[in-house]
Amino acid sequence: MLQITAPTEIDRAVAMLAAWLETMRSPDGFGGPVAHWWQQSLIHTGAALDWRYEGIIAGYVLLWQRTGDDRWLVQAQRAGDDLVHGQLPNGHYPASAFEINPATAGTPHEAACDVGLLLLALALRQAGHDDWQRYAATAERNLSKFYVEQLWNETTRSFNDSPHVVSFVPNK
């Protein structure tokens, strides 16, 4: 088991992980092959605006909160900007269906993007940054146009798995 005993070791480990993560980045965002317990996929290895962004943004925000180092907040904003700039006019994110990328309308993948954006918006707002609203507005657009308008089933009072499937998956 790795024993990290000094802040310099933690700093070095985090820097190495951040450097590795950057190798998965293209001009349009983070991508790479998909390892999934349902199905592996090498069909689309380009940028994918899916649930990976929740973890990326949340991780950078947490690093910023714990260290006070603004470089982590800048990285979180950069990831959030991928989602803001990549969002389609219908509110979806491109290549958001994870193991079936490059499809859009992935559930719960798009909602996870929204969670990341809302975490970022909250952190920026608490820090007194004025640009928090664009991240919140991007999440709201997806949640309204997709989850509420297309997936909400008033009869069952739950979200359907897709607009064409009248069932729900408990993790969504």
C-alpha positions as CSV (number, residue, x, y, z in Angstrom):
1,M,0.0,0.0,0.0
2,L,1.3,3.4,-0.9
3,Q,2.0,5.6,2.1
4,I,1.8,9.3,1.3
5,T,3.4,11.1,4.2
6,A,4.3,14.6,3.0
7,P,2.4,17.2,1.0
8,T,5.1,17.2,-1.6
9,E,4.4,13.5,-2.3
10,I,0.7,14.3,-2.7
11,D,1.5,17.3,-4.9
12,R,3.6,15.1,-7.1
13,A,1.0,12.3,-7.3
14,V,-1.8,14.8,-8.2
15,A,0.4,16.5,-10.8
16,M,1.1,13.1,-12.4
17,L,-2.6,12.2,-12.5
18,A,-3.4,15.7,-14.0
19,A,-0.7,15.2,-16.6
20,W,-2.1,11.8,-17.5
21,L,-5.6,13.2,-17.8
22,E,-4.4,15.8,-20.2
23,T,-3.2,13.0,-22.5
24,M,-6.9,12.1,-22.9
25,R,-7.8,15.6,-24.1
26,S,-8.3,16.8,-27.6
27,P,-9.3,20.3,-28.8
28,D,-13.0,19.4,-28.4
29,G,-12.7,17.9,-24.9
30,F,-11.8,14.7,-23.1
31,G,-12.1,11.4,-24.9
32,G,-10.7,7.9,-25.1
33,P,-11.8,4.3,-25.4
34,V,-14.7,3.2,-23.2
35,A,-14.4,0.5,-20.6
36,H,-17.8,-0.4,-19.5
37,W,-19.2,-3.4,-17.7
38,W,-22.0,-3.7,-20.2
39,Q,-19.9,-3.3,-23.3
40,Q,-16.4,-2.1,-24.2
41,S,-16.2,0.3,-27.2
42,L,-13.4,1.5,-29.4
43,I,-15.9,2.8,-32.0
44,H,-15.6,6.4,-30.9
45,T,-12.4,7.5,-29.1
46,G,-12.7,11.2,-29.8
47,A,-14.0,13.9,-27.5
48,A,-17.1,12.7,-25.6
49,L,-19.3,15.0,-23.5
50,D,-20.6,12.4,-21.2
51,W,-20.6,11.5,-17.6
52,R,-16.8,11.5,-17.4
53,Y,-17.2,15.3,-17.1
54,E,-19.0,15.0,-13.7
55,G,-15.9,13.4,-12.2
56,I,-13.4,15.7,-14.0
57,I,-15.1,18.9,-12.9
58,A,-15.9,17.6,-9.4
59,G,-12.3,16.5,-9.0
60,Y,-10.8,19.8,-10.0
61,V,-13.3,21.8,-7.9
62,L,-12.4,19.6,-4.9
63,L,-8.7,20.2,-5.5
64,W,-9.3,23.9,-5.7
65,Q,-11.4,23.9,-2.5
66,R,-8.8,21.8,-0.6
67,T,-5.7,23.7,-1.8
68,G,-6.9,27.2,-2.6
69,D,-4.8,26.9,-5.8
70,D,-6.6,28.7,-8.6
71,R,-5.1,26.5,-11.3
72,W,-7.6,23.8,-10.3
73,L,-10.5,26.1,-10.7
74,V,-9.2,27.2,-14.1
75,Q,-9.0,23.5,-15.1
76,A,-12.6,22.9,-13.9
77,Q,-13.7,25.9,-15.9
78,R,-11.9,24.6,-19.0
79,A,-13.8,21.3,-18.6
80,G,-17.0,23.2,-18.1
81,D,-16.3,25.3,-21.2
82,D,-16.1,22.0,-23.2
83,L,-19.8,21.4,-22.2
84,V,-20.9,25.0,-22.7
85,H,-19.4,25.3,-26.2
86,G,-20.3,21.7,-27.2
87,Q,-23.9,21.9,-26.2
88,L,-26.2,21.4,-29.2
89,P,-29.2,23.7,-30.0
90,N,-31.6,21.0,-28.7
91,G,-29.8,21.0,-25.3
92,H,-28.0,17.7,-25.8
93,Y,-24.2,17.2,-25.6
94,P,-22.5,15.5,-28.5
95,A,-21.2,12.0,-28.0
96,S,-23.0,11.7,-24.6
97,A,-24.0,8.1,-24.7
98,F,-20.7,6.6,-23.4
99,E,-20.5,3.0,-24.6
100,I,-22.6,3.8,-27.7
101,N,-20.9,7.1,-28.6
102,P,-21.0,9.1,-30.8
103,A,-24.7,9.0,-30.1
104,T,-26.4,11.8,-28.1
105,A,-29.1,11.8,-25.4
106,G,-27.3,9.4,-23.1
107,T,-28.9,8.7,-19.8
108,P,-27.7,9.2,-17.1
109,H,-24.7,10.6,-18.9
110,E,-26.1,14.0,-19.8
111,A,-27.5,14.5,-16.3
112,A,-24.0,13.8,-15.0
113,C,-22.6,16.5,-17.2
114,D,-25.3,18.8,-15.6
115,V,-24.2,17.8,-12.1
116,G,-20.6,18.8,-13.0
117,L,-21.7,22.1,-14.4
118,L,-23.9,22.9,-11.4
119,L,-21.0,22.0,-9.0
120,L,-18.8,24.4,-11.0
121,A,-21.4,27.1,-11.0
122,L,-21.9,26.8,-7.2
123,A,-18.1,27.0,-6.6
124,L,-17.7,30.0,-8.8
125,R,-20.7,31.8,-7.3
126,Q,-19.4,31.1,-3.8
127,A,-16.0,32.5,-4.9
128,G,-17.6,35.7,-6.2
129,H,-17.0,35.0,-9.9
130,D,-19.6,36.5,-12.2
131,D,-19.4,33.9,-14.9
132,W,-21.0,31.1,-12.9
133,Q,-24.4,31.8,-14.6
134,R,-23.3,30.4,-18.0
135,Y,-22.5,27.0,-16.5
136,A,-25.8,26.9,-14.6
137,A,-27.7,28.0,-17.8
138,T,-26.1,25.2,-19.8
139,A,-27.2,22.6,-17.3
140,E,-30.7,24.1,-17.0
141,R,-31.1,24.0,-20.8
142,N,-30.3,20.3,-20.9
143,L,-32.4,19.4,-17.9
144,S,-35.4,21.3,-19.2
145,K,-35.3,20.4,-22.9
146,F,-34.4,16.7,-22.4
147,Y,-35.1,15.4,-19.0
148,V,-38.3,17.4,-18.2
149,E,-39.8,17.9,-21.7
150,Q,-38.9,14.5,-23.2
151,L,-38.2,12.0,-20.4
152,W,-40.6,12.9,-17.6
153,N,-43.5,10.5,-17.4
154,E,-46.3,12.1,-15.4
155,T,-48.2,8.9,-15.1
156,T,-45.4,7.0,-13.4
157,R,-43.9,10.1,-11.9
158,S,-40.5,9.0,-13.0
159,F,-38.0,9.7,-15.9
160,N,-38.2,7.3,-18.8
161,D,-34.9,5.7,-20.0
162,S,-35.4,7.4,-23.4
163,P,-38.1,9.3,-25.3
164,H,-39.0,6.0,-27.2
165,V,-38.8,3.6,-24.2
166,V,-41.6,3.7,-21.7
167,S,-39.6,2.2,-18.9
168,F,-37.1,3.6,-16.4
169,V,-33.8,2.5,-15.1
170,P,-33.6,2.9,-11.3
171,N,-30.2,4.6,-11.4
172,K,-31.6,7.4,-13.5
